[in-house]
């Protein structure tokens, strides 16, 4: 399973310790986020990379929610329906969490139209996952399905839907993990406490689900071997 790497976590801990040391004074105890911001010249304790990550992941999650919803109407098998329901509920909750994080910091929350556009729905000009995203949402997000792939999944039923759903959701989840790598590779990215916790949870959940989906695909390709 792919999770946030040890070097990434080590780098985070080192940077966080340095940040904490820089914002403390001898003999003083813990500081609130406001204290940290004041100690850093009024800068908020998050970066532009954190904002881009949260904005982009909202659109990324929105596509997964659309995909997951189809399992209930496209004759998916019971195990795929159960997995899809879990993904849909979890990522809907995470969209709300990310939107709240952005609003509380006065940052732009992507409009629903922008999310649907990049979710590969039938909209003019949406020809691939690499199409520019409207508004303030970053484009070219890893793992996003193209409009063609979304139409292919929507047209499938039964066993074919199961196969495509698992294949495409593995692609989608793997892209989300790449977005996490990009976040932590950015200077200061992921150091804000809430962002790091959220990113760590996404990494653990989606890594586990990727392993589960590979197992489900293998069982379908080689019946009786699992």
C-alpha positions in Angstrom: 0.0 0.0 0.0 1.2 3.5 -0.8 1.2 5.9 2.1 2.9 9.2 2.8 6.6 8.2 2.8 8.8 8.1 5.8 11.1 10.8 4.3 8.1 13.0 3.8 6.9 12.5 7.4 10.5 13.1 8.7 10.8 16.2 6.7 7.5 17.4 8.0 8.5 16.8 11.6 11.9 18.6 11.1 10.3 21.6 9.5 7.5 21.8 12.1 10.1 21.6 14.9 12.0 24.4 13.3 8.9 26.5 12.8 7.9 26.0 16.5 11.4 26.9 17.7 11.3 30.1 15.6 8.0 31.2 17.0 8.8 30.5 20.7 10.6 32.6 23.3 12.5 31.2 26.3 10.3 30.3 29.2 7.0 30.5 27.2 4.6 27.6 26.6 2.4 26.6 23.7 1.1 29.2 21.2 -2.2 29.5 19.4 -2.4 29.7 15.6 -2.9 33.5 16.0 0.3 33.7 18.1 2.2 31.8 15.4 0.8 34.1 12.7 1.9 37.2 14.7 5.3 35.8 15.3 5.7 35.2 11.5 4.9 38.8 10.6 1.2 38.3 10.4 1.4 35.5 7.8 -1.1 32.7 8.3 0.4 29.3 9.2 -0.5 27.8 5.9 0.8 28.2 2.3 -0.4 28.7 -1.2 0.4 25.0 -1.8 -2.1 24.1 1.0 -4.8 26.2 -0.6 -4.2 24.8 -4.1 -4.3 21.3 -2.6 -7.6 21.8 -0.8 -9.2 23.5 -3.8 -8.0 20.8 -6.2 -8.9 17.9 -4.0 -12.5 19.2 -3.8 -12.8 18.8 -7.5 -10.9 15.5 -7.4 -13.3 14.1 -4.8 -16.3 15.4 -6.6 -15.5 13.2 -9.6 -15.2 10.1 -7.3 -18.5 10.9 -5.7 -20.2 11.0 -9.1 -18.5 7.7 -10.0 -19.6 6.1 -6.7 -23.2 7.2 -7.1 -23.5 5.2 -10.4 -22.8 1.9 -8.7 -26.3 2.0 -7.2 -28.0 2.5 -10.6 -25.7 0.5 -13.0 -26.2 -3.0 -11.8 -23.0 -3.2 -9.8 -22.3 -6.3 -7.7 -22.9 -6.1 -4.0 -19.3 -5.8 -3.0 -18.7 -3.0 -5.5 -21.9 -1.2 -4.4 -20.7 -1.4 -0.7 -17.2 -0.1 -1.6 -18.7 2.7 -3.7 -21.1 3.7 -1.0 -18.2 4.0 1.5 -16.2 6.0 -1.0 -19.1 8.3 -1.7 -20.0 9.0 1.9 -16.3 9.5 3.0 -15.4 11.8 0.2 -18.6 13.8 0.5 -17.7 14.4 4.1 -14.2 15.3 3.2 -15.4 17.8 0.6 -17.3 19.6 3.4 -14.2 19.5 5.6 -12.1 21.1 2.9 -14.7 23.7 2.0 -14.8 24.7 5.7 -11.0 24.9 6.0 -11.0 27.2 3.0 -13.8 29.4 4.2 -12.4 29.8 7.6 -9.2 31.2 6.1 -11.0 33.5 3.6 -9.9 31.4 0.6 -12.0 30.6 -2.4 -14.2 27.5 -2.4 -14.6 26.1 -5.9 -18.0 26.6 -7.4 -20.2 23.5 -7.9 -20.2 24.2 -11.7 -16.4 24.0 -11.7 -16.4 20.7 -9.9 -19.0 19.2 -12.2 -17.1 20.4 -15.2 -13.9 18.7 -14.1 -15.8 15.7 -13.0 -16.1 14.8 -16.7 -19.8 15.5 -17.0 -21.3 16.3 -20.4 -20.3 19.9 -20.8 -19.0 21.6 -24.0 -15.3 21.7 -24.4 -14.6 19.1 -21.7 -12.6 16.6 -23.8 -10.0 15.3 -21.4 -8.9 15.4 -17.8 -6.2 17.8 -18.8 -8.7 20.5 -19.8 -8.2 23.7 -17.9 -10.4 24.1 -14.9 -12.6 27.2 -14.5 -12.4 29.6 -11.6 -9.6 29.2 -9.1 -9.3 25.4 -9.3 -6.0 24.0 -10.6 -6.1 21.9 -13.7 -4.2 18.8 -14.8 -4.9 16.9 -11.6 -3.4 13.4 -11.5 -5.7 10.5 -11.8 -8.8 12.4 -13.0 -10.9 10.5 -15.5 -11.3 12.0 -19.0 -14.8 12.8 -20.3 -14.5 9.7 -22.5 -13.7 7.5 -19.6 -16.6 8.9 -17.6 -19.0 8.2 -20.5 -17.6 4.7 -20.8 -18.2 4.0 -17.2 -21.7 5.5 -17.3 -22.6 3.3 -20.3 -21.4 0.1 -18.6 -23.7 -2.3 -16.6 -23.2 -5.3 -14.4 -19.8 -7.1 -14.5 -18.4 -4.6 -17.1 -19.3 -1.7 -14.7 -17.6 -3.5 -11.9 -14.4 -3.9 -13.9 -14.3 -0.4 -15.1 -15.2 1.1 -11.8 -12.4 -0.7 -10.0 -9.9 0.0 -12.7 -10.8 3.7 -13.0 -11.1 4.2 -9.2 -7.6 2.8 -8.7 -6.4 5.3 -11.3 -8.3 8.0 -9.5 -7.0 7.1 -6.0 -3.5 6.8 -7.2 -3.7 10.3 -8.6 -4.9 11.6 -5.2 -1.7 10.1 -3.7 0.3 11.8 -6.3 -1.3 15.1 -5.3 -0.3 14.4 -1.7 3.3 13.9 -2.8 3.2 17.2 -4.7 1.8 19.0 -1.7 4.6 17.8 0.6 7.2 18.5 -2.1 6.2 22.1 -2.2 8.1 24.5 0.2 6.1 24.6 3.4 3.3 22.5 2.0 1.4 20.4 4.4 3.0 21.9 7.5 -0.3 23.4 8.8 -1.7 21.1 11.4 -5.1 20.5 9.9 -3.8 20.0 6.4 -1.2 17.5 7.6 -3.9 15.5 9.5 -6.3 15.6 6.6 -3.6 14.6 4.1 -2.5 11.7 6.4 -6.0 10.4 6.7 -6.6 10.6 2.9 -3.3 8.7 2.3 -4.2 5.9 4.7 -7.8 5.5 3.5 -7.0 5.6 -0.2 -4.0 3.4 0.0 -6.1 0.8 1.8 -8.9 1.1 -0.8 -6.4 0.7 -3.6 -5.2 -2.5 -2.2 -8.7 -3.7 -1.7 -9.7 -2.8 -5.3 -6.7 -4.6 -6.7 -7.8 -7.7 -4.8 -11.4 -7.4 -6.1 -10.1 -7.1 -9.6 -7.9 -10.1 -9.3 -10.7 -12.2 -7.9 -12.8 -11.3 -11.0 -10.0 -12.1 -13.4 -9.1 -15.4 -11.7 -12.4 -16.8 -10.2 -11.8 -19.4 -7.5 -8.2 -18.3 -6.8 -9.1 -16.1 -3.9 
